[in-house]
Amino acid sequence: MSFVDTSVAAINPRARRRRILRRRFMRRPLAVAGFLVAIAFVLAAILAPVIAPYSAGATDFNALLAHSSRHHLLGTDELGRDVFSRILWGARASIEAGVLATLLAMAVAVPIGIVAGYYRGWVDAAIARLTDVLLAFPFLIVAVGLAAILGPSLTNATIALGIGAAPALIRIARGEALALREEDYVRAAVANGASDLRIIARHVLPNMLSTLIVQATVAIPAAIIGEAVLSFLGLGVQPPTPSWGVMLSDAQSYLAQAPRLAIYPGIAIFLCSLSFNLLGDGLRDILDPRTTR
């Protein structure tokens, strides 16, 4: 039976491609490290109620601004709250905003980009010009403006970050659609009388998924940093709910007395963003058809 299974796998192109991609991925230690660290942050965010020693708002007024100890691994803040616990709880807001904002941006950008690139004509021209106008403004400026209009909350910050990230993804999806519509298999489908919706669903979208996955892993850390900026400015998560940006904002008044209050959430933001960036770089390399190893 094992011989038959191995033979089937050997002639199954999908199984062979999975093995090739897995082998390419394992040969890139930075990508593997990024994947493991990113998974660790995601698990920490999901399991924060289980693994955090204290609740996010638990205070110990006998240990204000305390240093690291066996009771408080990373010390406490100005209200006696455990810093390690708040970093774990804060990971939930930051990663939630990063992932959901990226999904929102993809949900908005991919259909618009495909329509523009596949149909061309005045639709493409109008979408391309509007995208160029939006890209003239930096991502964070757009997000800050939208968050200020919508009002301070994690939900509104996520919406603002998603809309702010959409123009760049529209351009990428449009470029992929422009290239794919000229492929022979798409022209063959048109010649065989396939509808536009069927061609997009079966040929265009599946063949741009690898590019979209890579762009998503790059957009997530940008959204995580964006959430931290919005929360730092008071436009995102509102105290006492923890997030890394809120922790940085609270630490401003204690930089001279307890700089660790800013260092620890800063390290968390840096490592989380770096891990997703390394993962994205690795995925870009292994999914590139020109890659030979």
N, C-alpha and C positions, 0 to 999 in steps of 0.2 A: 504493500500500500504506500509506503514512504517513497518507493521508487517511482510509482505512478504520480504521486503528488508532486514530487520534484520535477518530473518530466513535464507535467502540466504547467507548473510555475515557470519552467524554463521557456515554454513557448507562449506563455501568457504575457503580452506586452505590458499590461498594467502592472503585473507583479514584478516584471523585470525592471520597469521604470521606478517602482517604489524602492527596490533594492539598490538601484543606482543612486537615487536621491539620498537614501539613508547612508550609503557609503560616502558620498560626497560630503554630507553634513558632518559625519563623524570625523572626517579629515580636517575639519576646521574647528580647532579648539576654542577660539574666541566665540564662535557662533554657539557651540555647545555650552560654554560658560554662560553666555547671555541667556540662552534658553533656560538653563537651570536656575539662574538668579531670578529671571522673570517669573518662572513657575513658583519659586519660593515666595516672592512678593504676593502673587495672586493667592496662594494658599494661606499666607499670613493674613491677608485681607478677609478671606472667606471664613477662616477659623479664628478670627480675633476674639469672639466671645468665649472660645474654648481655651486658647493658649495665653491670652492676656492675663497677667497676674491680678489686675484690678480692673474695675469698670472705668470708662473714659472720664467720668466726673468724680470718682472717689477722691476725697481729700484727706490729708494727714497734716493737721495744723501743728503737730509736734515736729514735723520734718519739712519745713519750708526751705526751698532752694538747697536741699540736702544733696551731698555728693553720692556717688555710687556706693551701694552697700548690698548686703545679701537680701535685704528687704526691698530695695529699689535698685534694680540692675543698672539703670542709667541715671539715677538720682531723681529728684522731684523738681517741679517748677515753683513759681512764686505762690501758688495756692496749695502746695503740698501734693499735687497730682503726680502720679507715677509717669515719668517721661516715656519709658519703654512701652507701657500699656497704651499711652496716647499715640505713639508712633504706629503701633499695630492697628488701633482703631482708625487713625487718620489714613492709613493705607486704603481702607475701604472707600472713603470718599474720593481720594485721588485717583485710584485705579478705576473705580466706577465711572468717574467723569471722563477719564481717558478712553476707556473702552466704549462707553455709550456715545460719547461725542464723535468718535471715529466711525461707529456704526451709523450714526445719523448722517454724518458727512457722506459716507458711501451710499446710503440709501437715497440721498438727494442727488449726488454728483454722477453716479454711474448711469442711471436712466437718461439724464440730461446729456451727458457726454456721448452715450451711444446714439441717441437720436440725432445729435449734431453731426457726429462723424459718419453715420450710416446714410442719412438722407441728404446731407450736404445742402446746397442751395441757400435760400434766404434764412432758413432756420439755423443752419450752421453759422452763417455770417452774424446773425443777431446774437446767438449764444456766445460766439467767440469774442465779439466786441464787449459784451456785458462782462464776460469773464476777465478780459484784459483790464477793464475799469476796476473791478473788485480786487484784482491782483496788484493794482497800483498801491493799495493800502496794505501795510504789514498785517500779518495774521493776528497778532496780539492787539493791535489798535482796533481792528474790526471787532474782536471778541470783547474788549473792554467797553467799546461803545454800545454794543448790543446788550451786554450785561447791565450796563447803567440804565438803558431804556427799559429792559424787562424787569429789573429789580433784583436785589441781592438774595440769592438762594442757590443751592447746589443744582437744582433742576434748570433754572434759568442760565446758570453758568455753563452747564452741559450743552444746552441749546445754542448758546452764543458761540461756544467753541466749535460745535459741529457745523454751524453755518459759516463761521470764519474759515474753517478748513476746506469747505466744499469747492471753492473756485479752483484751487490747485488740483484737486482730484477730478474736476470736470475736464480740465485740460488734458490730464493723463488719459482718462477714459476716452475722450474724443480722439486723441492721437492713436490709441490702440484700435478704435473702431475704423478710423481712416485707413490704417494699414491692413486690417483683417478683411475689409470689404473688397479688397483687390486680390485676395488669395483665390487660387484656382478652385478650391472646394466650395467657396461661397458663390463664385460664378457658376459652377456646376449646379448648385442648389437652385439658383435663380433660373437657369436654363431648364431645370426639371419642373419648374412651376411652383416651387416652395414659396409660401407666404413670407412677408417680411418678418412677422412675429416669430415664425418657426426658424427662420435663418438666424435671427438674433438670439433666440433661446438655445438653439442647438449648435451653432457654429461660432457666433461672435462672442457672446458672453463667456462660454466655457474656455475659450482660448485666450481670454484676457484675465482669467482668474489668478494666474500666477503673478502677474504684474500687480493686480489689485491687492493680493495678499501681502506682497512686499511693501507696497505703499501704506497698507494698514499698520504694519509693524513699525513703520517710520512715523506715521501720524499719531500713534498712541503716546509715545513719549512727549511729543510736542503738546498734545492735549493735557498730559499730566502736568507739565511745566506751566501751561496756560491756566489750569485750575489753581495751581499754587499761587500764581500771580494774582488772579482774580480774588482768591480768598485773602491774600496778603493785603489787597487794596480794599477789602470789605465788601466785594461784589460777588463773592462765592459763598462758601460754607460760613454760617454765622455761629459765633461762640454761643454757648460752650461746646457745641459739637466740634470734635477734633478733626483737623486736616493738617497736612504738612504746611500749607500756606498760613493757616491760622496760627500754628505754633511759631512760625517765623515772625509773624506780626506781633504776637504776644512777647516774643523774646527781645524785641527792639529796646525796651526799657531796661533790660538787664544784661546788655552786651558786655559791659565792663565788669559787672559783678559775677555773672554766670554765663559766659559765652557758649557753654555747652548746650544751652537751651536752643541756640540757633544752629549749632554745629550738627547735632544729631538729626533733626529733620532735614537739614541741607544735605547731609550724607545720604539719607534715604531717598530724596529726590534725585540726587546724582546717580546713585547705583541703579535705581529703578529705570530711569531714562536711558542710562548707558546700556543696561541689559537688553532693552527692547531695540535699541539702535544696533547693537552687535548682532542680535538675532535677525534683524531686517537685512543687514549687510550680508550675513551668511545665506539667508534665503534668496537674496538677489543673485548671489554667485551660483548656488546650486541649481536654481531654476532657469538660469541663462542657458539656452540651447547651445551656445558656443563653448560652454565649459566642458572640458574633456576629462576632468578628474575630480 
